[in-house]
Amino acid sequence: MKIIIISSSPNKDGLTAACADAAIEGIVKAGGEAELVNLNELKVGMCQACDNGWGTCLEQHECQVLDDFQSLHQRTCSADGLVLVTPVYWGEMSESAKAFTDRLRRCEANRDEESALCGKPVLAVAAAGGSGGGMITCLGSMERWIQHVRARTFDLLPVNRWSRQYKLDTIRAAAKALVQEME
Ligand SMILES: Cc1cc2nc3c(=O)[nH]c(=O)nc-3n(C[C@H](O)[C@H](O)[C@H](O)COP(=O)(O)O)c2cc1C
C-alpha cells in the first residue's frame, strides 16, 4: 500500500512537519510505503480559471497550466491513500494546499466513478499553531474537498499547540489504521 503524505507548510521544523512525520511513522509501522511531498518545495501555482472558467480540466481531466502540478497529480492518483496535512491559516488550508487541492479537484471532480481518487481513504490533519482557532473551519473545507473528488474521509484530525503530544500519537494510530484497513 502506498500512501502519499502531502504537507503544506514552509516551516520544515514546525507542527505541520511533526504531524506529517507522525503519519509516516504510522504508515511504515503498518507495513505501508510512505511518500512525503512538501508542497512548498514545488512550484504549484493557483488555478487560472482558463477560458470561460473551465479549461482542459473539465473534459480531459488535466490542467493546462504547466508547472509541478502535472507530476504531483499523477503521483497522488497512483497512491492507494492520502494524508493531507496543512497548517491552519485564517481558519483555512495554507495557500499551497489550497492551490494544489483546487486544481486537483477541477481535474478529478467531474469524472464520476472514473475519478482516480474514487473511494480512496483520506486522512486530513489541520495544524493550528497560533491561537489554536480555525481548525474546524479548515477541516470543513478539507472534508468538502474529499467529497468533491469522490474520495473517502478516513478521519479529520485537528491539532493545536496544547493537544500536540497526544494528537501526534493519534495521527500515528490513524495512519497505521488506514493502511491496515486496506489490507
Ligand atoms: C497567515 C497565517 C494565518 C494563520 N492563521 C491561524 C489561525 O487561524 N489559527 C491558528 O491557530 N493559527 C494560525 N496561524 C498559525 C499557524 O497555524 C501556525 O504557524 C502553525 O503552527 C503552522 O504550522 P507550522 O508550525 O508548520 O508552521 C496562522 C499563521 C499564518 C502565517
PDBQT file of the ligand as one rigid body, heavy atoms in Angstrom, charges set to zero:
ROOT
HETATM    1  C1  LIG A 201      -1.115  33.771   7.524  1.00  0.00    +0.000 C 
HETATM    2  C2  LIG A 201      -1.252  32.950   8.763  1.00  0.00    +0.000 A 
HETATM    3  C3  LIG A 201      -2.503  32.745   9.320  1.00  0.00    +0.000 A 
HETATM    4  C4  LIG A 201      -2.656  31.976  10.473  1.00  0.00    +0.000 A 
HETATM    5  N1  LIG A 201      -3.920  31.723  10.977  1.00  0.00    +0.000 NA
HETATM    6  C5  LIG A 201      -4.035  30.925  12.064  1.00  0.00    +0.000 A 
HETATM    7  C6  LIG A 201      -5.313  30.567  12.565  1.00  0.00    +0.000 A 
HETATM    8  O1  LIG A 201      -6.356  30.912  12.028  1.00  0.00    +0.000 OA
HETATM    9  N2  LIG A 201      -5.365  29.797  13.681  1.00  0.00    +0.000 N 
HETATM   10  C7  LIG A 201      -4.232  29.355  14.303  1.00  0.00    +0.000 A 
HETATM   11  O2  LIG A 201      -4.326  28.667  15.314  1.00  0.00    +0.000 OA
HETATM   12  N3  LIG A 201      -3.017  29.649  13.829  1.00  0.00    +0.000 NA
HETATM   13  C8  LIG A 201      -2.890  30.394  12.732  1.00  0.00    +0.000 A 
HETATM   14  N4  LIG A 201      -1.657  30.664  12.221  1.00  0.00    +0.000 N 
HETATM   15  C9  LIG A 201      -0.509  29.994  12.840  1.00  0.00    +0.000 C 
HETATM   16  C10 LIG A 201      -0.242  28.688  12.149  1.00  0.00    +0.000 C 
HETATM   17  O3  LIG A 201      -1.336  27.811  12.184  1.00  0.00    +0.000 OA
HETATM   18  C11 LIG A 201       0.939  28.071  12.838  1.00  0.00    +0.000 C 
HETATM   19  O4  LIG A 201       2.071  28.783  12.485  1.00  0.00    +0.000 OA
HETATM   20  C12 LIG A 201       1.037  26.626  12.531  1.00  0.00    +0.000 C 
HETATM   21  O5  LIG A 201       1.787  26.014  13.554  1.00  0.00    +0.000 OA
HETATM   22  C13 LIG A 201       1.690  26.435  11.230  1.00  0.00    +0.000 C 
HETATM   23  O6  LIG A 201       2.328  25.253  11.182  1.00  0.00    +0.000 OA
HETATM   24  P1  LIG A 201       3.890  25.205  11.214  1.00  0.00    +0.000 P 
HETATM   25  O7  LIG A 201       4.272  25.045  12.659  1.00  0.00    +0.000 OA
HETATM   26  O8  LIG A 201       4.130  24.020  10.417  1.00  0.00    +0.000 OA
HETATM   27  O9  LIG A 201       4.410  26.466  10.626  1.00  0.00    +0.000 OA
HETATM   28  C14 LIG A 201      -1.512  31.407  11.081  1.00  0.00    +0.000 A 
HETATM   29  C15 LIG A 201      -0.239  31.620  10.511  1.00  0.00    +0.000 A 
HETATM   30  C16 LIG A 201      -0.113  32.354   9.359  1.00  0.00    +0.000 A 
HETATM   31  C17 LIG A 201       1.265  32.506   8.745  1.00  0.00    +0.000 C 
ENDROOT
TORSDOF 0
